[in-house]
């Protein structure tokens, strides 16, 4: 069926269209991950969306991160909750030594800590666990917030 020229999808400016396209691409990239998480919910009741302390019970700071959540065990989401906010603080819990947090949009790597993350209109703080070789020079090692 052809899309009507009055379709809401076509009634957006080019900036919005680009942002929407990126989100749809992300959704498609996560399709298998989401299906795997749904199978886990069905088999053992583990929630897909959960507080950080669910996956990091021995990390005291995870209990204080009230405006962030895990999407399954591998994705950390820190939504922007303030209108026109251009950055926000994000807490990244410690991972095993062979893993690192990677910002989905910038592909910058981070170790654990609190970081000030830019929040332009076309992205948000979304991090995933990534396995790394034992040596890595591209990892941000210092907290930017003390």
Helices and strands as residue ranges (DSSP letters): G 8-10, H 14-29, H 31-44, E 49-50, H 52-55, G 60-63, E 69-71, E 75-78, E 87-92, E 99-103, E 109-110, E 113-118, E 125-131, E 139-140
